[in-house]
Amino acid sequence: MQYKDYYEILGVKREATAAEIKSAYRKLARKYHPDVNKTPEAEAKFKDINEAYEVLGDDAKRQRYDSLGANWQGGAEYTPPPGFENFSFNFNQGGAQSFNFNQGAGGFSDFFSSLFGDFMAGGQTGSAYGNAGFGGFDFGQGQAQRTQQRPPKSEKLDITKTLDLTVKELFEGKPVTVKFSNLEKCTQCPPNGFCSHCGGTGYVNNSSSVKIKIPKNATEGQKIKLKGKGKTDSYGRKGDMYLIIHIKDKEYEIDGTTLIKEVEITPSEAVLGTTKEIETLHGKISIKIPEKVSSGQSLRLKELGLPDKNGKYGDLKAKMKIIIPKDLSDEEIKLYKKLADLRK
């Protein structure tokens, strides 16, 4: 069988950090996902990418893979350690259920199966090596019993996402529907052969949605935890999802519980003063704009902002913005010229 250079497949150096490996995997997975990339080679490329991340994204598998040495070249012939070929073992001390590494593990390559078949079958990923130096099994007799211990949780199952909210959504505190999708390992893949559920890729895109109620006193950067909405590993363990609140609003600027809202006025209104009706989170109100205000000057409107944790409301600043009407008549332009002459 041919040796696979997983570092080359992901385009990272052998000393790459876990974060760099994860970032490279995400970029390539998005690029070659069969739902996005319809080219003939995309599916095979996507499988290689997932297989590479399956190994390099797991500390135990990566350590085992690195033990082969850095001198192997991609495509070079690789021979499994003695006793590995045609290896099979029984669950539960001689039961009838067995796993044949030569036939592949969950759609992965023979190379992967020869090194990590014990992982895919649920074996222990410990560091105590047997005669062949893999997975704590003694291969001298051609078969081994599965270690009766659940492997440690090595995969990061928690997910962090950004939740964009408007000021109005934040203020009203109504339930917000959050949609999300996670690319996860297929749980229906047989020990060998093709899986119709994932199309042979070994991964499925699970989409779902959930309604959550946002606290009125929620702030920028605050985290909301959704228990059990993260990734799921092959043992059914679920991680959590963390939503980070990001307030994104075209109408308001936010400074703590204080809101800033621009109010457009014409030059004549700025000079002479006027009354304007504006929309606030608390309803429509009329404000009196004094004469001779400048652009950028603000009027403070008490307790018309956002609530704090004690239910006390901040203020709303009505910030003046002088605009020039686009439909000025010839007569109005003449008056502006006359005004300009008076200022000389």
Phi, psi and omega in degrees: 000162183264139176291139178250126178268095184293329178295319179292322180300319180273352178071036180236162177281161182295334179267014182300145178282166178300322180294319179293322178294317180295319179296316180296319180298314182299318180296315182289322180297320177294322183290321187251008179299132183303334178288340183252316184257114184262009180289152184302325184274355186297317184297315179295321179296319180297320178296316179298319180297314180295321179295318179298318181287328176304326181272305187286340179275358180239123185302317183293315180293321181296319179297319179295316180298316181295338181293344176291338181103162184264004186269354178290149177246142178303131179093348179291151179290134183235132179249126180297157176301154181305137179088354182278323184296141180057024183290136174218154179216165183251143172280156168051049171057065171091015177294174186281343186282132181221168182224125181257113183295328184295339182268007175093155181239107175061033177088000179277170185287166176298325179300314178298314184298323182292334181262328191231022179301325180293329177293311185294331180273001177095015181287169182288140179256040184283182182251007178274111188264147176269201184300323181273351178082025182226125164065015177077016180255151174261109184266003182298331181261006175086349177207163182212158175270145178292132177292126185276066179213132179288131182295154179294156180283101184257341183270138177282115185261344180283147180234140176241128180227157177267134178248108179278128180229146171274165178298322180295317178297320180294317183291318185287332178066022179283157177301137179245132178276122180250121178257140179207159178221143180232133174274112186234161176295141179290129181265000182251002179296132174286166179303332177211164178092185187267136179252121181286339182294319182250001180071021179084002182278338183087358182224148177230151179260103182268117180251142178202175178216157180211146177264130178230149178261125182270127177298142181297332182266017178296148184234166178303130178087355180291144180259138174242126184264128174249103186292132175077010182258014179270208180283161177240130179269181185291349178261006179084004178285135183249139174269183180250159175250136178244120178262123178261120184288127174233116183273116185235108188216133180278339187268329186234147163260153185236133175226086186069239176264000179270134178252148178236125183230129179283139176239119183276133176224155179274165177303319180293323177293326178293324181282314188267343185086157181195176174243132182235142172261126181234155179268133175234173177296337183262007181117178180281140177221160175255135178237144178261119180264121183290166178287158176060041175273154180251157176297132182099344178287144185239149171250129182269123179249111189292139172057036176243020180257214181266154179279150173266187184293342179263004179085005178272133185272143173280188183259167173244127176259118176271107186263122184289136175226109182278126179238154177261121178301140181278346184254037179297137178279166177299323181295319179295320179296321177298320179295323177296321178296318180296321178296320179296321179295324180293333183277353181284000000 
